[in-house]
């Protein structure tokens, strides 16, 4: 029947999105580990981080490779960075969900949005670093999506880019003038501006509310673990905003 064929096609699209996501997640995991070390992401065969032995072809299969190797190098027995598995699974989920909630073209653009956010999240969590290259890519693809006629409209996106950047920039400036020290990284306003270019200005309050709630949860977990809360503690605001932005995109579909 027509309904059955539509379900099969939808299932294939979701599966394809998840598979593509897992492959891209493998690249993102390599980028997150190598880039901060000054190592090339595109060159050099993948090798164990401990004994530097090139990994077998089966170990390069996203998700399955980690499981087949049981999370350890078959040569030296040391553990493989679990970031590989977490990022690959996360990227697969992003790809599958994006194509489940939106038609193919908007779904693929939404998946791209989620994958770049995933890379930024991982880098900020691990290194408190939001590279301008990735933030610029996020901003540029947001503009291109708007020009292609994908909702929200271009005016909302442009106002979102301006409002996102200006809001956090002014907050950071006020904090610096009042407290005589930096309270926010320079990449955070750029990231919220890039998110605004994707979601439009109307979505920014929700992104900030969700990110703030996640930040409070982060601080509470630290407090429950006995770490205490200090005014100088650092929170990965960029990662929190990135984690909030993709669910907000889903809600817009």
N, C-alpha and C positions, 0 to 999 in steps of 0.2 A: 504494500500500500504506500501511498504518498507520505503518510505520517511515519511509517517505518523507515522509509528511505531517508527522510529528514533526520530522524534520530540517529541512523547509522552515519550520515554525513557529519552531524554535529559531534558524534563520538570520535570520528576520525580526526576532525579539526582539533578537538580538545587533546587527543592523544598526540597529534602532530605538534601542537603547541608545547606540550609537556616534553616531548622528545627534543625539540629544538631548544627548549629552555635548558635541559640537562646538558646539552652540548655547549651552549653559550655559558652555562654555569661553570663548566670545566675551565673555559678561558678566563672567566672572571676570577675564579679561585687562584689560577696561576698568576694573574695580574696582581691580586691582592698580596700574594706572598712575595713575588719577585720585584715589583715596581719600587716599593720603599727601600729595597736593598740595592737599587741601582742596576739590577740585572735585566737583561732583555726579556720581554714577554714573548716576542715573536721568534726569536732565534734560540737555538740550543735544544737538544732533546731532553725531555723530562727525565729527571733522575732523583734518586733518594736524597733527601736533604741531609742525611747523616753520613752515609758511606759513598754518596755520589755515583752509585751504580745506576746505569740507565734502566728504567723500568720496562717490564715486558709489555707487549702490545695489549694484552688482555687487561692489564692494570690501568690502561688509558681510557677504557670504556667508562663513560660517566656513570656514577653511582654504583653500577655493577662491579667496576674495577676495584673500588674500595672494599666492597663486600667480599669479592673473590679472594682478595689478599688479606682479608680479616683485619684490615686496618694496620697492617705491619709490612715492612719491607721484607721480601722473601730472602734477601741476602744477609742483612745484618740484624733483622728482627726488631729494629726500632720502629716506633709508632709513626704512621703517616699522619700528617697534619689533618685533624678532623675538620678543619675549615673546608677542605675539598668536598667532603660529603655534605656538610650543612649547606654550602653555597650551591652545589649542584642540585640538591633536592629543592632548595628554596627557589632557584631559577626555573626548575621544572614546574613547580606549583604556580609561579607567576605566569608562565606561558600557557599552562592549561586553563587557569582561571580567567585570564584575559580573553581567550578565545571562547570560553564558555559564556561570558556575560556580554560580549559585543560581537557584531558581524566581523568577517575575516579581516578587512582592512583596518577599521578602527581597533579591532582586537589585537592585531599585530603591532599597531602603533602603541597601544596601551601596554603590551608586553615589553616593547622597547623601553618605554617609560619605566616600567618596573625593574628591568634588568640593569639600567643605568643607576637607578636608585639603590639597587642591591649592592652594586660595586661601591658606591659612595658610602653606604651603611657599613659595609665590612671594613673599608679603609678608615672610617671615622672611629669605629669601635676599637679597632686594633692600634691605630696610630694617631688618632685625633687629627686626621688629615683629610681635607676635602679638595682634591686637585682641581685647579681652574680648568684643566683640559676636559675633565668629566663634567663639571658644572656647566662649562660652555657648550659641550655636546648636548646636555639636557636642555639648555635654553634654546639652542639652534633647532633641535628636533621638535620642540614645542612650537616654535614659530612656523616651521615647515608644515606641521600637522594642521595648524590654523589656516595657512594658505591653501592647503589641500581641501578645505571645507569641512574638516572634522570638528565637531562640537567640543568645547564651547567656541563662540564666535571670536574673531580676531580682536575685536575691541576689548572684550573681557580678558583675553589672554594678555594683551599689552598692558592694560591697567593692572592686571595681576602681577606681571613682571615688575612694574614700577612700584606698586604698593608693597609687594613682598620684600624687595630689596630695601626700600626706604624705611619701612617699619623697623626692621632689625638694625639697620644702620644707625637710625636715630636713637634707638634704645642703647646700642653699644656706645655711641658718642656721649649720651647723657651719663651713662655709668662711668665712663672714663673721666668725664669732667667732675663728677661728684666724688668718686672714690679714688681718683688719681691712679688707677690701675686698669688693665685690660680685663673686661669681664666676658668677652665673647670673641671667638675667632673670626677672622676676616672672611672666611669662606661661608659662614652661616647666612649672612644677608644675601650673598650671591645665590646660594642654594634655594632659599625661599623665593627669591625672584624668579629663578628657573622653574620652580614648582608652579608659581603663579602663571608662567607662560604656558603651562600645560593645563592647569585646572581652572584658570580664570580667577578674578579677584574675589568672587563670591565664596569660593571654597577655602580661602586662606584662614579665616577665623576658625573653621573646624579643624584644619590641619594643625594650627597652633594649640587649640584646646586638647586635641588627642595627644600631641607631642608633649605638652605640659603634664598631662595626666600620666603619661608613660614615664616622664622624668621624675615625678613624685613617687611613682611606684619603684623606680630604680633606687632613689634615695632611701625609701622605706626598707627595701630589701637589704641595703647596706647597713642601715641602722639595726635591723633585726639580727644581722650577723655580728653585731657588736663593733662595727667599724666606726660608728659615730658620724655626725654630720658637721662639717666645718665650712666656713664661708669661702674658703679657698678650694674646696672640692671642685673637680672638673666633671661636667656632664657632656656626653657626646650629643649636643643639641642637633647637629646636622643629621646624625643617624636617627634620632628620634623623629625629626621632621620627615625624613625619607621613609621611615617605617609607617608614618601616619598617612603619607601622601597617596600611596598605592591603594589602600582601602577606600580613601575618599574618591579616587578615580572610579573604583568599582561602583560606589554608591551613585555616581553620576550617570551610569549607563542605564 
